[in-house]
């Protein structure tokens, strides 16, 4: 067929304008695919943060809130629950393992987590990966502290450094527990989860930090000495949340009901997967908003393409007249213009698709390190194919506008165009 | 070619209209149609080429009344039977010389067959060498890079390829200097004679008259009226 060949040659001849137009479409398609990939990446990264945990228990609250503060360290717990309750949960026959966390303190903007050494062995992230120590070992001494990878990197801490833990949260802690410094005993390898941004101490250490703070106010006078604290029985009184692994997943919902109806204390137990679904239903609004924006960016690029074709149309009246003279019908002229739009649409879309994957390949590792979002480089799935197909279809439909104009011009001009 | 009682008026061009009682050219005849600019030459040529259709009358080309054809049939008829040459800008600049010459054949299967079907490209190359353009140098060259004289000669080949019965040329020499004009008309006459076609050429240059069988003054066949303004069609 001559028309597609003519379209291709005409585009090649127009160089710069066409390249820019294709580039615009490519960028917009890149954005479209990129946003989708980031959305998927965020979801799978969130889901990967709580791999292998069957139930999360905390003081009564909404399941999303419990997930957010316990797993993602976003927001605060409404309340703690007692150590006695924790021990009862730990002793439950269905429970294979339990890891407590005690939140509420910070170090230079990073959260301090009180926990047990099981934290480092039982918790899993991203497809059942276990935590790994880049250096050192779990805390053994009361004043040992284990740093997440980002904490060590950002603050420049090394094994054996002494650091001071602040009471309360916030990057500038007014009341630092300055008389009881901790020693870095271990640094974790990066996980791409909030663990990287946490400092970990034993539950007893959390109690030790708070000796003299029982009244709630800033302690006055010389505090209890480190030696005296070491001699104390530092049994934790409360924990913020607990991660549970069950002997059999079948008992998940039974145990969840038991915990939710716990008689002595108001508790909530959530199944991480289900809580995430609830979270997605909230974030979907934002995702949809973002997608609408990207769709409009694509539309803008396509409108730009139409404007380019229309702008060139006037210069091409002579060309159309020649085609009419050699026997092309106005329908051929129409087809030529549509073919040009389709060519630009296809080139832009393919280039944008390639660009998106190239960007993911290039920037993916850095994004994973900085934000903990792993972007997957899978072959384009049905969804990407459908999105790209729709962009090409939109380009073709948009091409009808200049095509119709050229059609009408060629009817009116005939071969009598003067240049 | 035979026009009878043809009436046409442009809807938008200041009420310009043209009326032709009778104008006929015999097959194989070479006719020079002379007339000053604005005398309705281009309108007449558009009517003959079937680009525009008359409100009344009959335009018979090789026995077919093209005024009665549906628009798509008329486009096809033009592709098969008429070769058009303009004053200038005859070629699509981004296509090679060869592609420009072969262009009408894509819209006219019968003409393609007459041009040798798959051998059409070889035939076009032969034609190129005959008009003094080395096919090895010029066949693949983008038409936009040729000189105006060369372009006009290539346009002749495009009009002639596949031997359409009627060649219509609209002041094809006006963009050329004297020496090139003569060379152009020589090429045109020679090639048309070779294929036995009919030629209608419009020009205001009467010095070309000896090269034609007959010279017709436009005023003698067509009456042009204008309601207002002086825009030529």
Contacts between the chains, C-beta under 8 A, distances in Angstrom:
chain1	res1	chain2	res2	distance
A	2	B	103	7.5
A	2	B	106	3.7
A	2	B	107	7.6
A	6	B	92	7.9
A	6	B	95	7.7
A	9	B	94	5.3
A	9	B	95	6.2
A	9	B	99	7.9
A	10	B	94	5.9
A	12	B	94	7.2
A	13	B	93	7.2
A	13	B	94	3.3
A	318	B	89	5.1
A	319	B	92	5.6
A	319	B	93	7.9
A	322	B	86	7.9
A	322	B	89	7.5
A	322	B	90	6.7
A	322	B	91	7.2
A	322	B	92	5.7
A	323	B	92	7.5
A	323	B	103	7.8
A	324	B	51	6.4
A	324	B	75	7.7
A	325	B	49	7.0
A	325	B	51	7.8
A	325	B	78	7.7
A	325	B	84	4.2
A	325	B	86	7.4
A	326	B	79	6.5
A	326	B	84	7.4
A	326	B	103	4.9
A	326	B	104	4.0
A	326	B	107	6.4
A	326	B	158	7.0
A	327	B	75	5.8
A	327	B	76	6.8
A	327	B	78	5.2
A	327	B	79	2.2
A	327	B	80	7.4
A	327	B	104	5.4
A	327	B	107	3.5
A	327	B	108	5.6
A	328	B	75	7.0
A	328	B	79	7.8
A	328	B	107	5.7
A	329	B	71	7.1
A	329	B	72	5.5
A	329	B	75	3.9
A	329	B	76	7.7
A	329	B	107	7.9
A	330	B	71	7.7
A	330	B	75	7.9
A	331	B	72	7.2
A	332	B	107	7.3
A	414	B	46	5.1
A	414	B	51	3.6
A	414	B	52	5.6
A	415	B	45	7.8
A	415	B	46	6.3
A	415	B	49	6.4
A	415	B	51	5.2
A	415	B	84	6.5
A	415	B	86	7.2
A	416	B	42	5.0
A	416	B	43	7.8
A	416	B	46	5.7
A	416	B	51	7.6
A	416	B	233	6.9
A	419	B	88	7.7
A	419	B	89	5.4
